[in-house]
């Protein structure tokens, strides 16, 4: 079960990282409205996505929850409610939360069974 939680976290991080790269370098909806602030926000989102993938691989659920809060609350929730391809960034963030719950459940089960 731990491998499932790790896989969900890594895949969610990679998906979010890929979509933020598309947003930054090949935005399909045009560059209208792009400011340096929005570009830096997406770079921060990409850093958090890469960090989440690494944290999931290393089995660090508390840190995954922190990356979920830092990325979903300001940006991911908004993107989840938008039409188009970037909705999947919000869905990937929900994958962070799912990975957190699975990895935490596995840790609790392992500590109580000993």
N, C-alpha and C positions, 0 to 999 in steps of 0.2 A: 504493500500500500504506500510505503514511503516513496518508492520509485514513481508511482502515479502522481503524487504531489509534486515531486521534483520535476517530472516531465511537464505537468501543467504550468508550473512557474517558469520553466525555461522556455517553453513554446510561447507562452503569453508575452514574455519579455522580448523574444526574437520578433514576434509579430508586431509588437508596439515599436520596436526599434526600426523595423523595415518600413512601417507606415510613416513614422516621423521622418525617415530619410526621403520617402516619396514626397511628403509635405514640403520639406526643405529644398529639394533639388529638382523635382519634376512635378510640381503641383498641377494636377489635371484641371483645376478650376481657374487657373490663371494666377498671376501674382498681384492682382488688385487687392488693396487693403493690407498687404504684407508690410509690416514695419520692422525695425530692428528689434523692438521689444517682443513681437510675436516670434521672430526668428530665434531670439535668445530663449524664449519660453519653450520652444520646441527642441532646442539643443538640450536644455535642462531635462525635458521629458525623455529624450533619447538617452541621456546619461543615467537617469533613474531606471529606464527599461533595461539597459545593459547590466546595471547593478542588480536589478531584480533577477535576471537570468542567472547571474553568478551566485547570488544569495540562495536561490532555489536549488542550484546544483550543490551548494555547500550545506544545505539543510538548515537554514537560519530563518525560521518563520517569523520571529518577532521583528526582524529587520525588513522582511517582506511586507509585513503590515505597515511599517513606517513608510516604505516606498509607495504602497497603495494609497495611504492617506495624503502624502505629498504630491502624488501625481493625479489621483482621481478627483479629489475635492476641487482643485482649481480648474483643471483642464478636461480630465476624462469624463466627468459628468456632463459637461457642456457638449463634448464631442459625441457622447452616447446619444444625445437628443437631436443631433443634426442628421440630415439625409446625406447619403453618399458613402463613399468608401471610408471616410475617416470616422464613421460611427464605430468601426471595428477597433479603433484605439480604445474607446470606452469599454468595449466588450473584452479586450485584452486586459484592461485594468481589473475587470471583474474576475478574470482568470487569476490575477495576483491574489485576490481575496480567497478564491477557491483553494489555491495552493496553500495559503496560510492556514485555512481551516483543516485541510487534510494533514498537513505536516504537524500541526499542533495536536490533532487527534492521535496521530501515530506516536508522538512523543509522550502524551499522557498515557496511552495504552502500554507503552514500553516501561514507563516508570511504575505503573501500578501492578504489572505482571511480575515484577522482580520480587 
